[in-house]
Amino acid sequence: MTIALRDRGAEAVLLDIEGTTTPIAFVQEVLFPFARKHLRQYLNDQGESPALRQLIDQFHAEHAIDAAAGAELPRWRNATREEWIDSTDAYARWLMDRDRKSPALKQLQGWIWERGYRDGKLHGDVFADAARAIRRWRAAGLDVAIYSSGSVLAQKLLFATTPDGDLTSSIQAFFDTAVGAKSARESYARVAQELNRPAPTIVFVSDVSAELTAARSAGLQVILSIREGNPPQPDADRFDAIHSLDELVP
């Protein structure tokens, strides 16, 4: 299937990452295990930094919300440096085990990955067609933006270190859950406002039907990404679908 973006009045393409620009396996089998493996060492190394202490306060606040909701949690203790590091480590792992979209966890993972990218232990992974498409759309005058549950920092690190080079110069904006949950209509309205584009001129591509439904309700055009390894989506027949971003031509 080939979709001509300009024929649809598109001025911007908004991309999900996992399952759209990047293999799910890279996120699940490389990034997440790396963050888990290096979590404790990072907390120990950075335990006195003001930025990490502020983030730990955010973890503590999220822990209190989960506790109030009746979740069975690891105990939070905060009297000494060792206790709050132990508490953060245990709660972060609890969140990881449940694939929770915790803002504090996403920020901490981004910091850990930043060290990995800097040290050459991590390199970004995108589909070859994604790199081609992003550059092609930008050359044609279309805006390109990313919206992922991973932190903006993590997104930029991934796209800066791909086998096809640094793609960040071709991407105008990065959005994470600071604009809202990806399954919420209001999030896409905020993205459109930030991009300064009418919602119907933005084409959102994702592998998750719930995200596409939310974006469509906000007025965006939507396209389902079908890739090898992506889980089947309910109501997939309600969306135009592509198997490669090469199918989206300017």
C-alpha positions as CSV (number, residue, x, y, z in Angstrom):
1,M,0.0,0.0,0.0
2,T,1.3,3.5,-0.9
3,I,-0.1,6.6,0.8
4,A,0.7,10.0,-0.6
5,L,0.9,12.3,2.4
6,R,0.4,15.6,0.6
7,D,-2.7,14.2,-1.2
8,R,-4.2,13.8,2.3
9,G,-3.3,17.4,3.3
10,A,-0.5,16.2,5.7
11,E,1.9,18.8,7.0
12,A,3.5,16.6,9.7
13,V,4.2,13.0,10.5
14,L,4.1,11.9,14.2
15,L,5.8,8.6,14.9
16,D,5.6,6.1,17.7
17,I,9.0,4.3,18.4
18,E,8.5,0.7,19.5
19,G,7.1,-1.3,16.7
20,T,7.0,1.6,14.3
21,T,10.5,3.0,13.9
22,T,12.3,0.5,16.1
23,P,12.0,-3.2,16.6
24,I,10.2,-4.2,19.7
25,A,13.0,-6.6,20.4
26,F,15.5,-3.8,20.8
27,V,13.5,-2.2,23.5
28,Q,12.5,-5.4,25.3
29,E,15.7,-7.3,24.9
30,V,18.4,-4.6,24.9
31,L,17.3,-1.4,26.5
32,F,15.1,-2.7,29.4
33,P,17.6,-5.3,30.5
34,F,20.5,-2.8,30.3
35,A,18.6,-0.4,32.6
36,R,17.8,-3.2,35.1
37,K,21.4,-4.5,35.1
38,H,22.9,-1.1,35.8
39,L,20.2,0.3,38.0
40,R,21.9,-0.3,41.4
41,Q,25.3,0.9,40.2
42,Y,23.8,4.1,38.8
43,L,22.0,4.8,42.1
44,N,25.2,4.2,44.1
45,D,27.3,6.4,41.8
46,Q,24.9,9.3,41.6
47,G,23.3,9.0,45.0
48,E,24.4,12.5,46.1
49,S,23.5,14.4,43.0
50,P,20.7,16.9,43.4
51,A,19.0,15.8,40.2
52,L,18.8,12.2,41.4
53,R,17.7,13.1,44.9
54,Q,14.8,15.1,43.4
55,L,13.9,12.2,41.2
56,I,13.9,9.9,44.2
57,D,11.4,12.2,45.8
58,Q,9.2,11.7,42.8
59,F,9.6,7.9,43.1
60,H,8.6,8.3,46.8
61,A,5.5,10.3,45.8
62,E,4.5,7.7,43.1
63,H,5.0,4.9,45.7
64,A,2.6,6.7,48.1
65,I,0.0,6.8,45.4
66,D,0.4,3.1,44.6
67,A,0.2,2.3,48.4
68,A,-3.0,4.4,48.8
69,A,-4.5,2.4,45.9
70,G,-3.8,-0.8,47.8
71,A,-0.9,-2.2,45.7
72,E,1.4,-4.8,47.4
73,L,4.6,-2.8,47.3
74,P,8.2,-3.2,48.6
75,R,8.5,-1.1,51.7
76,W,9.7,2.4,51.4
77,R,12.4,3.5,53.9
78,N,14.1,6.9,53.8
79,A,16.0,7.5,56.9
80,T,19.5,6.9,55.6
81,R,21.3,7.0,52.2
82,E,21.4,3.3,52.1
83,E,17.7,3.0,52.8
84,W,16.5,5.4,50.2
85,I,18.8,3.8,47.6
86,D,17.4,0.3,48.6
87,S,13.8,1.7,48.4
88,T,14.3,3.3,45.0
89,D,16.0,0.2,43.6
90,A,13.2,-2.1,44.9
91,Y,10.4,0.1,43.7
92,A,11.9,0.7,40.3
93,R,12.2,-3.0,39.8
94,W,8.6,-3.5,40.9
95,L,7.6,-0.9,38.3
96,M,9.7,-2.6,35.6
97,D,8.2,-6.0,36.3
98,R,4.8,-4.5,35.6
99,D,5.9,-2.4,32.6
100,R,4.4,0.7,34.3
101,K,4.7,4.0,32.4
102,S,6.0,5.7,35.5
103,P,7.4,9.2,34.7
104,A,10.1,8.8,37.4
105,L,11.1,5.4,36.0
106,K,11.3,6.6,32.4
107,Q,13.5,9.5,33.5
108,L,15.8,7.2,35.4
109,Q,16.0,4.7,32.6
110,G,16.9,7.5,30.3
111,W,19.8,8.6,32.5
112,I,21.1,5.0,32.7
113,W,20.9,4.6,28.9
114,E,22.6,7.9,28.5
115,R,25.7,6.5,30.2
116,G,25.5,3.4,28.1
117,Y,25.3,5.4,24.8
118,R,28.1,7.6,26.0
119,D,30.3,4.7,26.9
120,G,29.6,3.0,23.5
121,K,27.8,0.1,25.1
122,L,24.5,1.1,23.5
123,H,23.7,2.1,20.0
124,G,20.3,3.2,18.6
125,D,18.3,0.8,16.4
126,V,15.8,1.9,13.8
127,F,14.5,0.1,10.7
128,A,16.3,1.1,7.5
129,D,13.0,2.3,6.0
130,A,12.4,4.5,9.0
131,A,15.7,6.4,8.5
132,R,15.0,6.7,4.8
133,A,11.5,8.0,5.3
134,I,12.4,10.5,8.0
135,R,15.0,12.1,5.8
136,R,12.7,11.9,2.7
137,W,9.8,13.6,4.5
138,R,11.9,16.3,5.9
139,A,13.5,17.0,2.5
140,A,10.0,17.4,1.1
141,G,9.1,20.0,3.7
142,L,7.1,17.9,6.1
143,D,7.6,18.2,9.8
144,V,8.6,15.0,11.6
145,A,8.0,14.4,15.3
146,I,8.3,11.5,17.8
147,Y,5.8,10.6,20.6
148,S,6.8,7.8,22.9
149,S,6.4,6.8,26.5
150,G,10.1,6.8,26.9
151,S,11.7,10.0,28.0
152,V,12.6,12.7,25.5
153,L,16.3,12.2,26.5
154,A,16.0,8.5,25.7
155,Q,14.4,9.2,22.4
156,K,17.1,11.7,21.3
157,L,19.8,9.2,22.3
158,L,18.3,6.5,20.2
159,F,17.9,8.6,17.1
160,A,21.3,10.2,17.4
161,T,23.2,6.8,17.3
162,T,21.5,4.8,14.6
163,P,23.4,2.6,12.0
164,D,22.2,5.2,9.5
165,G,23.7,8.1,11.4
166,D,22.3,10.9,13.5
167,L,18.6,11.4,12.6
168,T,17.9,14.1,15.2
169,S,18.5,17.0,12.8
170,S,15.6,15.7,10.7
171,I,13.2,15.5,13.6
172,Q,11.6,18.7,14.7
173,A,10.0,17.7,18.1
174,F,10.1,14.9,20.7
175,F,7.2,14.2,23.0
176,D,6.9,11.9,26.0
177,T,4.2,11.4,28.6
178,A,4.7,14.9,29.9
179,V,2.0,15.8,27.4
180,G,-0.2,13.0,28.7
181,A,-0.8,9.3,28.3
182,K,-0.6,7.9,24.8
183,S,-4.1,6.5,25.1
184,A,-5.7,9.8,26.0
185,R,-7.3,12.1,23.4
186,E,-6.1,15.2,25.2
187,S,-2.5,14.2,24.7
188,Y,-2.8,14.4,20.9
189,A,-4.5,17.8,21.1
190,R,-1.6,19.1,23.1
191,V,0.9,17.6,20.6
192,A,-1.0,19.4,17.7
193,Q,-0.8,22.6,19.7
194,E,2.9,22.2,20.3
195,L,3.5,21.5,16.7
196,N,1.4,24.5,15.7
197,R,-0.4,22.4,13.2
198,P,-4.2,21.8,12.7
199,A,-4.9,18.2,14.0
200,P,-6.2,17.0,10.6
201,T,-2.8,17.9,9.0
202,I,-0.9,15.5,11.3
203,V,-0.5,11.8,10.4
204,F,0.2,9.6,13.5
205,V,1.7,6.2,12.9
206,S,1.7,3.6,15.7
207,D,1.5,-0.2,16.2
208,V,-1.1,0.2,19.0
209,S,-4.8,0.5,18.1
210,A,-5.7,2.2,21.4
211,E,-3.2,5.0,20.7
212,L,-4.6,5.4,17.1
213,T,-8.1,5.6,18.4
214,A,-7.2,8.3,20.9
215,A,-5.3,10.3,18.2
216,R,-8.2,9.9,15.7
217,S,-10.7,11.2,18.3
218,A,-8.5,14.3,18.6
219,G,-8.7,14.8,14.8
220,L,-5.4,13.4,13.7
221,Q,-5.1,11.1,10.7
222,V,-3.9,7.7,11.8
223,I,-2.1,4.7,10.3
224,L,-1.4,1.3,11.9
225,S,2.2,0.0,11.7
226,I,2.4,-3.7,11.1
227,R,5.9,-5.2,11.6
228,E,7.2,-8.7,12.2
229,G,7.1,-9.2,16.0
230,N,4.4,-6.7,16.7
231,P,1.4,-8.1,18.6
232,P,-1.9,-8.3,16.7
233,Q,-4.2,-5.4,17.5
234,P,-7.9,-5.4,18.1
235,D,-10.0,-3.7,15.5
236,A,-7.0,-3.5,13.2
237,D,-9.3,-3.4,10.2
238,R,-10.5,0.1,11.3
239,F,-7.2,1.6,10.3
240,D,-5.2,2.0,7.1
241,A,-2.1,-0.1,7.6
242,I,1.5,-0.2,6.4
243,H,4.3,-2.7,6.7
244,S,7.1,-0.2,6.0
245,L,7.4,3.6,6.3
246,D,8.6,3.6,2.7
247,E,4.9,3.2,1.9
248,L,4.3,6.8,3.1
249,V,5.4,9.0,0.3
250,P,5.5,12.9,0.4
